[in-house]
Amino acid sequence: MAEDRILSSVKDQQLVSKRRNQLIKGAMRLFQEKGFHRTTTREIAKESGFSIGTLYEYIRTKEDVLFLVCESIHDQVRDRIAVSVEVENPSLESMRKAIRSFFYLMDDMQDEILMLYQETKSLKKETRDFVLQQERAVVDIMIKLLSTCLERNQEDKEICLIANNIVVGGHMWGFRRWIIQKQFTLEEYIDLQMKHLDQLT
């Protein structure tokens, strides 16, 4: 868990969780507005609703806050994807429905996904690698969906590539929105993505 990797001087885990959720929400707003490097820990504390002294009871560095924010985004994505791709009766239709749900989720979370792409590089190697593992976990969920519905082996390289294409295609709606969203509506974008997927499957 992310929280196990960040030291806190507070022993009450419920309070730690509550305060860190405040930190994540406050920091996310600032990181989206100003970027990680131009945001100060004092600004994060103020935006989160407590003093700079209180802030350092729950984290050690500003990078700790970025790590918590990145982990929180991945947790939301994984939790919501897991619900949408739960397939009781595997079929091509249920697979398409789940993938459409993923694209709608990426539309809902496009600001958060864009921030991940912009700021993950600011983490130190060890914590960056941990965050990237969470990204691989999202791809793994998609691989499981595809292999189940298409009745193919999860080790199949084509399935792995298709799964990565779907995830990146979802992300692209956000990080390339400066051009993509001027050319396509969300429905047009999803329909075209699904058309390409049908050709591959």
Solvent accessible surface area in square Angstrom, and as a share of the most:
residue,aa,sasa,rsa
1,M,165,0.73
2,A,9,0.07
3,E,49,0.22
4,D,112,0.58
5,R,82,0.30
6,I,8,0.04
7,L,117,0.58
8,S,30,0.19
9,S,80,0.52
10,V,26,0.15
11,K,168,0.71
12,D,78,0.40
13,Q,117,0.52
14,Q,157,0.70
15,L,59,0.29
16,V,2,0.01
17,S,41,0.26
18,K,121,0.51
19,R,61,0.22
20,R,3,0.01
21,N,75,0.39
22,Q,54,0.24
23,L,0,0.00
24,I,19,0.10
25,K,131,0.55
26,G,0,0.00
27,A,0,0.00
28,M,22,0.10
29,R,122,0.45
30,L,16,0.08
31,F,3,0.01
32,Q,78,0.34
33,E,133,0.60
34,K,49,0.21
35,G,17,0.17
36,F,13,0.06
37,H,136,0.61
38,R,164,0.60
39,T,1,0.01
40,T,69,0.40
41,T,25,0.15
42,R,159,0.58
43,E,58,0.26
44,I,0,0.00
45,A,2,0.02
46,K,172,0.73
47,E,68,0.30
48,S,9,0.06
49,G,62,0.60
50,F,30,0.12
51,S,65,0.42
52,I,45,0.23
53,G,46,0.44
54,T,35,0.20
55,L,0,0.00
56,Y,98,0.37
57,E,74,0.33
58,Y,5,0.02
59,I,2,0.01
60,R,124,0.45
61,T,65,0.38
62,K,44,0.19
63,E,28,0.13
64,D,11,0.06
65,V,0,0.00
66,L,0,0.00
67,F,1,0.00
68,L,6,0.03
69,V,0,0.00
70,C,0,0.00
71,E,13,0.06
72,S,23,0.15
73,I,0,0.00
74,H,6,0.03
75,D,50,0.26
76,Q,69,0.30
77,V,3,0.02
78,R,51,0.19
79,D,93,0.48
80,R,108,0.40
81,I,0,0.00
82,A,45,0.35
83,V,121,0.69
84,S,39,0.25
85,V,16,0.09
86,E,134,0.60
87,V,33,0.19
88,E,157,0.70
89,N,117,0.60
90,P,68,0.43
91,S,47,0.30
92,L,77,0.38
93,E,117,0.52
94,S,31,0.20
95,M,0,0.00
96,R,68,0.25
97,K,146,0.62
98,A,3,0.02
99,I,1,0.00
100,R,72,0.26
101,S,40,0.26
102,F,0,0.00
103,F,5,0.02
104,Y,82,0.31
105,L,10,0.05
106,M,2,0.01
107,D,39,0.20
108,D,95,0.49
109,M,5,0.02
110,Q,30,0.13
111,D,65,0.34
112,E,35,0.16
113,I,4,0.02
114,L,36,0.18
115,M,2,0.01
116,L,12,0.06
117,Y,105,0.40
118,Q,87,0.39
119,E,14,0.06
120,T,17,0.10
121,K,143,0.61
122,S,25,0.16
123,L,5,0.02
124,K,142,0.60
125,K,136,0.57
126,E,125,0.56
127,T,26,0.15
128,R,72,0.26
129,D,50,0.26
130,F,34,0.14
131,V,1,0.00
132,L,73,0.37
133,Q,88,0.39
134,Q,23,0.10
135,E,43,0.19
136,R,135,0.49
137,A,32,0.25
138,V,2,0.01
139,V,14,0.08
140,D,81,0.42
141,I,38,0.19
142,M,0,0.00
143,I,19,0.10
144,K,125,0.53
145,L,6,0.03
146,L,0,0.00
147,S,5,0.03
148,T,57,0.33
149,C,11,0.07
150,L,27,0.14
151,E,159,0.71
152,R,79,0.29
153,N,102,0.52
154,Q,92,0.41
155,E,146,0.65
156,D,41,0.21
157,K,173,0.73
158,E,74,0.33
159,I,0,0.00
160,C,53,0.32
161,L,110,0.55
162,I,3,0.01
163,A,0,0.00
164,N,54,0.28
165,N,72,0.37
166,I,10,0.05
167,V,2,0.01
168,V,73,0.42
169,G,5,0.05
170,G,1,0.01
171,H,8,0.03
172,M,56,0.25
173,W,11,0.04
174,G,2,0.02
175,F,54,0.23
176,R,92,0.34
177,R,75,0.27
178,W,149,0.52
179,I,55,0.28
180,I,20,0.10
181,Q,63,0.28
182,K,172,0.73
183,Q,112,0.50
184,F,62,0.26
185,T,81,0.47
186,L,36,0.18
187,E,86,0.39
188,E,87,0.39
189,Y,9,0.03
190,I,0,0.00
191,D,70,0.36
192,L,76,0.38
193,Q,39,0.17
194,M,9,0.04
195,K,117,0.50
196,H,107,0.48
197,L,7,0.04
198,D,61,0.32
199,Q,130,0.58
200,L,82,0.41
201,T,57,0.33
